[in-house]
Amino acid sequence: MDAHFENRIANLRQTLNDRLQDPQNASPTRNLLVTSLPNIRYLTGFTGSSAALLVSPDNCIIISDGRYEEQLTIQCPGLASVIRPMGGTMIGSIAETMQQHFSGDFLFEQNTASHKSWLELTEAFDGALIGSKSIVEGLRSVKDAIEIGLIRKSVELNQIVFKEVCGAIGDDATERDVAAEIEYRGRKHGADGCSFEPIVAVGANSALAHYRPGNVKLNRSSFTLIDWGLNYQGYASDLTRILFTGPAPERYTEIYNITLAAQEAAIAAIKPGMEIKQIDTIARNVIADAGYGPQFSHSLGHGIGLEIHEGPGVSPRSTGVLKEGMVITIEPGIYLPGFGGVRIEDDVWVTAKNAEVISNLPKALK
């Protein structure tokens, strides 16, 4: 494997060892079964659609099927692999590999493994399976230099696409037209595709935080909320802007400026070591003090990386502190049913001292 993947496996082994020493998290094993495909990609670079990874202090084996035998040699050189036989099952290959090449019980990713898979593996494996939460996800929440570079590129392409789409579409375009144009231009510029279905919401539709594009034309209102993201070599970006096609109504101008003030206050406060939920509180207080507290109905943000939503979450329920290397969205919003909504979102990198806003699309109301 490439050196940075070897480092990630080494960090995982150290984390498993540390858990063994912690009385609150102690489990009788340092063996881990990884079944989450994003986690497997993070640890090995493998991008196939079927795999499991077994990691112990002195062994690491990836299991897949014949479709990916050559791909494994290209993407994971030097990593031991098992190809399940035709007619065999993934569960059977996992259990057999556990018993032939490892000793002791295994932790497994209970957040991503299905109950059916757990039951089948429990029956096939002689040892014990111990559920464990977010071990690899905890490592993924802090990005290394390679990941920061890929996220930067994803954001760069995302912004290029937005500018092109805004310059190319007419006001008789529909929400669906805009969403399709984002997907097309993103792929044309080298993105893997969209990191989620774009949200394009004209006028009153923007009051629905996760609205799905329909046939409403942009000329039905003077404002349209666009929330879009791209994947570049697996890494996501996620931005939201309001596209104005005419003068904004006075009430919309009011909630726009409040939302922008909330976002700017939160970003300005970010620094390593700060309680994550405190960032949410700062933005939420700005909106509440302006009289729109109940109309901010979702979390302030979330981590981005190999998944569009990953740790850390940024909400009133968040635990833990911000760490250098985390990349999070900051996206406060105000939503007024029947009238419209505002959400302003940027991708923010927690640096050694404060925060760097990776995205730089203009936000001034015009």
C-alpha positions in Angstrom: 0.0 0.0 0.0 1.0 3.6 -0.4 2.6 5.1 2.7 -0.3 7.3 3.7 -2.6 4.2 3.7 0.0 2.4 5.8 0.0 5.3 8.2 -3.8 5.2 8.5 -3.7 1.5 9.3 -1.0 2.2 11.9 -3.2 5.0 13.4 -6.1 2.6 13.6 -4.0 -0.1 15.4 -2.8 2.5 17.9 -6.5 3.6 18.5 -7.5 0.0 19.1 -4.6 -0.4 21.5 -5.5 2.8 23.3 -9.1 1.6 23.7 -7.9 -1.6 25.3 -6.1 0.4 27.9 -9.1 2.7 28.6 -11.3 1.2 31.4 -14.4 2.9 30.0 -13.9 1.5 26.5 -12.0 -1.7 27.2 -12.8 -4.7 25.1 -10.9 -8.0 25.1 -9.6 -7.6 21.5 -7.7 -5.4 19.1 -9.1 -7.2 16.1 -11.5 -5.1 14.0 -13.9 -6.1 11.1 -14.5 -3.1 8.8 -17.5 -3.4 6.5 -18.2 0.3 5.8 -17.1 0.9 2.2 -16.1 4.6 2.9 -14.0 3.3 5.9 -12.3 0.7 3.7 -11.6 3.3 1.1 -10.1 5.5 3.7 -7.8 2.8 5.1 -6.8 1.1 1.8 -7.7 3.2 -1.2 -10.0 0.4 -2.5 -13.1 1.9 -4.4 -15.0 -1.3 -5.2 -18.6 -1.9 -4.2 -18.1 -5.2 -2.2 -15.4 -5.6 0.4 -14.6 -6.3 4.0 -11.3 -5.5 5.8 -9.8 -7.4 8.8 -7.3 -5.6 10.9 -5.3 -6.9 13.9 -2.0 -5.8 15.5 0.0 -7.9 13.1 -2.3 -8.7 10.1 -4.4 -6.9 7.6 -6.5 -8.6 4.9 -9.1 -7.3 2.5 -11.8 -9.6 1.2 -13.7 -9.0 -2.1 -14.9 -11.0 -5.1 -13.7 -11.8 -8.6 -14.9 -8.6 -10.2 -12.3 -6.7 -8.2 -9.3 -9.1 -8.2 -7.3 -6.9 -10.7 -8.5 -3.7 -9.2 -7.2 -4.7 -5.8 -3.7 -5.3 -7.2 -3.8 -1.8 -8.7 -5.3 0.2 -5.8 -3.9 -1.8 -2.9 -0.5 -3.1 -3.9 1.1 -5.2 -1.2 -2.1 -5.7 0.8 -3.0 -9.3 1.4 -6.4 -10.2 -0.2 -8.9 -13.0 -0.3 -11.2 -13.4 -3.2 -14.4 -15.2 -2.3 -15.1 -18.2 -4.5 -18.0 -18.2 -7.0 -21.0 -19.6 -5.2 -19.6 -18.6 -1.8 -20.9 -15.8 0.3 -19.1 -12.8 1.7 -20.1 -13.8 5.2 -18.6 -17.2 4.7 -15.4 -15.8 3.4 -15.1 -13.3 6.3 -15.7 -16.1 8.9 -13.2 -18.4 7.2 -10.6 -15.7 6.9 -11.0 -14.7 10.6 -10.5 -18.3 11.7 -7.6 -19.2 9.4 -5.5 -16.0 9.7 -6.5 -14.4 13.1 -6.9 -15.4 16.7 -9.4 -14.1 19.2 -12.6 -12.2 19.1 -13.5 -9.3 16.8 -14.9 -5.9 17.1 -17.3 -5.0 14.3 -18.9 -1.7 13.1 -22.3 -1.8 14.6 -23.3 1.5 13.0 -23.0 0.2 9.5 -23.4 -3.6 9.7 -27.0 -4.9 9.2 -28.7 -7.0 11.8 -29.0 -9.8 9.2 -25.3 -9.8 8.5 -24.5 -9.8 12.2 -26.7 -12.8 12.8 -25.2 -14.7 9.9 -21.6 -13.9 10.9 -22.3 -14.8 14.5 -23.5 -18.2 13.4 -20.5 -18.7 11.0 -17.7 -17.5 13.3 -16.5 -19.5 16.3 -15.4 -16.4 18.3 -17.3 -13.5 19.7 -18.4 -10.4 17.8 -18.4 -7.2 19.9 -20.2 -4.2 18.6 -18.2 -0.9 18.5 -19.1 2.6 17.3 -17.3 5.0 15.1 -13.6 3.8 15.5 -12.6 4.6 12.0 -15.0 7.5 11.7 -13.2 9.1 14.6 -9.9 8.9 12.6 -11.6 10.2 9.5 -12.9 13.3 11.2 -9.4 14.8 11.2 -8.2 15.2 7.7 -4.6 14.8 6.6 -2.8 17.0 4.0 -3.9 14.8 1.1 -7.5 14.9 2.1 -7.5 18.7 2.6 -6.1 19.0 -1.0 -8.8 16.8 -2.4 -11.5 18.8 -0.6 -10.0 22.0 -1.8 -10.2 20.7 -5.4 -13.8 19.6 -4.9 -14.8 23.0 -3.6 -12.9 24.7 -6.5 -14.8 22.7 -9.1 -18.1 23.3 -7.2 -17.6 27.0 -7.4 -16.6 26.9 -11.1 -19.8 25.0 -11.9 -22.0 27.4 -9.9 -20.6 30.4 -11.8 -21.0 28.7 -15.1 -24.6 27.6 -14.4 -25.6 31.0 -13.2 -24.2 32.5 -16.4 -25.7 29.9 -18.7 -29.3 29.5 -17.6 -32.2 31.7 -18.4 -34.9 32.8 -16.0 -37.3 30.4 -17.8 -35.2 27.4 -16.7 -36.8 25.1 -14.2 -35.4 23.8 -10.9 -34.8 20.5 -12.5 -33.0 22.2 -15.4 -30.6 23.8 -13.0 -30.0 20.6 -11.0 -29.2 18.7 -14.3 -26.9 21.4 -15.4 -24.9 21.2 -12.2 -24.5 17.5 -12.6 -23.5 17.8 -16.3 -21.0 20.6 -15.8 -19.5 19.0 -12.7 -18.7 15.8 -14.6 -17.4 17.8 -17.5 -14.9 19.5 -15.2 -13.6 16.2 -13.8 -15.8 15.6 -10.8 -17.0 12.0 -10.0 -20.6 13.4 -9.9 -22.7 15.2 -7.4 -22.1 14.4 -3.7 -25.9 14.6 -3.2 -29.0 15.5 -5.3 -28.8 19.3 -5.7 -31.5 21.3 -4.0 -32.8 24.0 -6.3 -35.8 25.7 -4.7 -37.6 28.7 -6.2 -39.4 31.2 -4.0 -41.6 29.7 -1.4 -40.1 26.2 -2.1 -36.9 27.4 -0.3 -38.8 27.2 3.0 -38.5 23.4 2.7 -34.9 22.7 3.9 -34.5 19.5 1.8 -36.7 20.3 -1.1 -36.4 18.2 -4.3 -36.3 20.1 -7.6 -39.5 20.2 -9.6 -40.8 22.0 -12.7 -41.1 25.5 -11.1 -39.3 28.1 -13.3 -36.8 30.6 -11.8 -38.9 33.5 -13.1 -41.7 32.6 -10.6 -39.7 34.4 -7.9 -36.8 36.9 -7.4 -34.9 34.4 -5.3 -33.8 30.7 -5.6 -32.0 28.7 -3.0 -29.3 26.4 -4.5 -27.6 23.8 -2.3 -25.1 21.7 -4.3 -22.0 19.6 -4.0 -19.5 17.6 -6.0 -17.3 14.6 -5.4 -13.7 14.8 -6.5 -11.7 11.5 -6.2 -14.1 10.5 -3.5 -14.1 13.8 -1.5 -17.2 15.9 -1.1 -17.9 19.6 -1.1 -21.2 21.2 0.0 -22.2 24.8 -0.5 -25.5 26.8 -0.5 -26.1 30.2 -2.0 -29.2 32.3 -2.9 -29.5 33.2 -6.6 -31.3 36.5 -7.0 -33.0 37.2 -10.3 -34.6 40.4 -9.2 -34.9 42.7 -6.2 -35.3 40.8 -3.0 -38.5 41.4 -0.9 -37.9 43.5 2.2 -38.7 40.6 4.5 -36.4 38.3 2.6 -33.6 40.9 2.8 -34.1 40.9 6.6 -33.8 37.2 7.1 -30.9 37.0 4.7 -28.9 39.5 6.6 -29.7 37.8 9.9 -28.6 34.4 8.5 -25.4 35.8 7.1 -24.6 37.5 10.5 -25.2 34.2 12.3 -22.8 32.3 9.9 -20.1 35.0 10.2 -20.3 35.0 14.0 -19.9 31.2 14.1 -17.0 31.1 11.7 -15.2 33.9 13.5 -15.3 31.9 16.8 -14.0 28.6 15.5 -10.7 27.4 17.0 -9.2 24.1 18.0 -10.2 22.9 21.5 -13.6 24.7 21.4 -16.7 22.6 22.3 -18.4 21.8 19.1 -21.9 22.5 20.4 -20.7 26.0 21.3 -20.3 26.9 17.6 -24.0 25.9 17.1 -25.0 28.0 20.1 -23.3 31.1 18.8 -25.1 31.0 15.4 -28.4 30.0 17.0 -28.3 32.9 19.4 -27.9 35.4 16.6 -31.0 34.1 14.9 -33.0 33.7 18.2 -32.1 37.3 19.3 -33.5 38.5 16.0 -36.8 36.8 16.7 -36.5 33.8 14.4 -35.2 31.1 16.8 -38.0 28.5 16.0 -37.4 29.0 12.3 -33.8 27.7 12.5 -34.8 24.0 12.6 -31.7 22.0 11.8 -28.1 21.6 12.9 -25.6 24.2 12.1 -23.4 21.9 10.2 -21.6 18.6 9.7 -18.2 17.1 8.7 -17.5 16.4 5.1 -15.0 14.1 3.5 -15.5 10.7 1.9 -19.2 11.1 2.8 -21.3 14.2 2.5 -22.4 13.8 6.1 -19.7 12.5 8.5 -18.2 13.5 11.9 -18.2 15.8 13.6 -21.8 16.9 13.6 -22.3 20.5 14.7 -25.5 20.8 16.7 -26.8 21.4 20.2 -26.4 17.6 20.8 -22.7 17.5 19.8 -20.1 16.2 22.1 -16.3 16.7 22.0 -14.2 19.5 20.8 -13.0 20.9 17.5 -9.6 19.5 16.4 -7.1 20.8 14.0 -7.7 19.2 10.6 -11.5 18.9 10.8 -13.5 20.2 7.9 -17.1 21.2 8.6 -19.9 23.0 7.0 -21.4 26.1 8.6 -24.9 26.5 7.3 -27.5 28.4 9.4 -30.9 29.0 8.0 -34.3 30.7 8.5 -37.4 29.1 6.9 -40.8 30.9 6.7 -43.5 28.5 5.4 -45.4 29.9 2.4 -42.8 32.7 1.9 -39.3 31.3 1.5 -36.2 30.4 3.3 -32.5 31.4 3.5 -29.5 29.1 4.0 -25.9 30.2 3.6 -23.3 27.4 3.6 -19.6 27.3 3.4 -16.9 24.6 3.9 -14.5 25.4 6.8 -11.2 23.9 7.7 -10.2 24.1 11.4 -6.5 25.2 11.4 -3.9 25.4 14.1 -5.3 28.7 15.4 -8.7 29.4 14.0 -10.6 28.6 10.8 -10.1 28.9 7.0 -13.1 29.2 4.8 -12.2 27.0 1.8 -15.1 28.3 -0.3 -15.1 31.9 -1.4 -18.2 32.6 -3.5 -19.6 36.1 -2.7 -22.3 36.2 -0.1 -23.2 39.9 -0.1 -26.9 40.3 -1.0 -27.2 41.7 -4.5 
